[in-house]
Amino acid sequence: MTTTLIDHIGLLYTGDPEREEIADAALVLEDGLVAWAGPAGAAPDADERMDAGGRAVIPGFVDSHAHLIFAGDRTAEFQARMSGEPYTGGGIRTTVAATREAGDAELATHALSLVNEMLAQGTTTVEIKSGYGLSAEDERRSLEIATALTDETTFLGAHVVPAGVDTDSYVRLVAGEMLQECAPFAKWVDVFCERGAFDGDQTREILTAGQKAGLGVRVHANQLTEGPGVRIACELGAASADHCTHLTAADVDALASSETVATLLPGAEFSTRSPYPDARRLIDAGATVALATDCNPGSSFTSSMAFCVALAVREMRMTPLEAIRAATYGGARALRRTDVGWLRRGARADLVVLDAPSYVHLAYRPGVPLVHQVFQGGLLL
């Protein structure tokens, strides 16, 4: 197979805990994988050579929380929030109505455009949830569309209870017929455990049913209020508890003493003018933290992981190193992946060449398009 040497890298952020940063570095790619990473002076020979021109290289971003299968527009809701109206999560039903009306081709085209938008900004792995269908048929077709775009698909039939439907009846539907329809197209099951959505007992019932169907567990936890979501996630061995905005000391301890990743979604706080999660508290306690966009039409319509990195540094008291780690290695941990999120030998050759000498510029120059090149599976896109 042809080998490619990427030489003259100003700063290589590998994401590998054994050696996270290498100055004046090089990478060798072979057969879609990383074959070697280290100092440029020690690089082995390769068939082809690319000059990074002193630019920084990072792993492709791993966005472990996104809602991309939807139709409709919620600009009016955003404008209302920016005019002082509080966010309650009720706008989800607006998107459900539009999504149910949309055809498969419309949903697929829109979702693909968002995935391509993410890819152009350096996101090479993305998780996609259902959750805007809320019927067995519409949740299944949402997941079928998502499977064409990513390996990381999540069944979120328990997003909210549809208008006019009895909550207990809906929980039985989600944990029964809807799950059976959707499980063949999903890797994960998720529940919005929150006041106004699903309580602790309902969350546990649906997640346990998902586990029995062979799905891994993720939880929308503690976004709007303190609640049982984080502790349920840790009890059930969930890969991630997402949002983690309102945490008790017991919640922090549970995350720090478990394998469950705290996935923080600062785009949601930015778009709803809500308090940001206390990332510093989680990191100092020893919890593993990930960053993700929560890309969705209502509460966080951003596809930019770089923007989330900048928010994490400015608003959540993370260092630039902690933020880039959370957006790459942390996201991979939140998906229980070892093939992405870092650039070590044997990892998938997903990487971003930044038009900057260091990843620090992602926070230092917020909003500036710093992606120079994106490689996915060793291919320059």
C-alpha positions, 0 to 999 in steps of 0.5 A: 500500500502507498504510504504518505508522510505529512511533514513539517507539522508545527505542533501535532496534537495526537490525543494519545495520553502517552504523548499528547503534543509533539512539536516539529512533528510528522505523521505517516499514513498507510491504508487509511490508518496512522502508521507512525507519529513522532518528531519530524527528524525521526520520520521513516521514509514514505512513498509520498510526502505532503508539507504541512507548512508549519501548521498544527495538526489535530485528530478529526473532531468527534461530535458525540451528540447531534440531532440531524434528522429533522425538517422545519425551522425554529427561527421564531423561537430563537428570536423569542428567547433572545427577546427574553422568553424562557426556554422550556424545551416545548419547541421540540413538538414543532419540529416533530410536526414538520418532520412527520410531514417531510418525505424521506428524500427531504430529510436525507438531503437536509441531514447530509448537508449538515454532515458535510457542513460538519466535515468541512469544519473538521468533524470526521465522526458524528453521532446522529439521534432520532427523536423528531418522529415520536411514532414507531414509523417515523422513528424507524425511518429517521434511523434508517436515514441516519444509518446511511450517514454514520455508524453512530445512530441513537434511538431517542423515541423518548425525547418528549411525549407527543401532544395529546398522548398519555405518558404511561401509554407512550412509555410502554410504546417506546419500550415495546413496539417502537424499540422493536421497530428501531433497534435494528437501525440503532447502536444506542438508546437515549432518554431525555430525563428531565422535568416535563419529559421523562422521570427517573422510573420511566427513564430506567424502564426505557433504557433497560428495555434498550439494553435488553435489545442489545443497545448501548445507553446514553442519557440526556441528563440534568440539562434544565434542573437537578434530577436523577438522570446522571445517577441513572446513567452511571448505574446502568453503565451508560457511555455518556450523560449529556448536558450535565448542567445542574449537578449535585455533589453526588452527581459529580462523584458518580461521574468521577467514579464511573466510566460514564463520560460527562458530555457537555454541550455549550452551544445549548447554553449559548443559544438559550442564555442558560448557565453553562456547565461547570466543566472545571468542577468535573475535571478537577473531580476526575470525571472524563469530559467530552464536548459536542455540538448538540446540533438541533433546530431549536436549542443549539443550531450550530455544526461547529465543534471549533465554536464549542471549543471556544465556548468551553475555554471562555465560558466553562473554565477549560484550558485550550488543551482540556477543550481540544482533548474533550472535542476529540479523545473525549468524544471518542470515549463517549462513543466507546471508540478507540479507533478515532479521537487520537492519532496513534499507530493503528488509529483511523487516519482522521485528522485536521490540518489547521491554518494556525500554528497551534490548536490554541488558536481555535479558542484564541481566534473564535469564529475564524475558519481555521480548517486548512485540510481534512483527512478522513480514513487517510483520504484528503477531502 
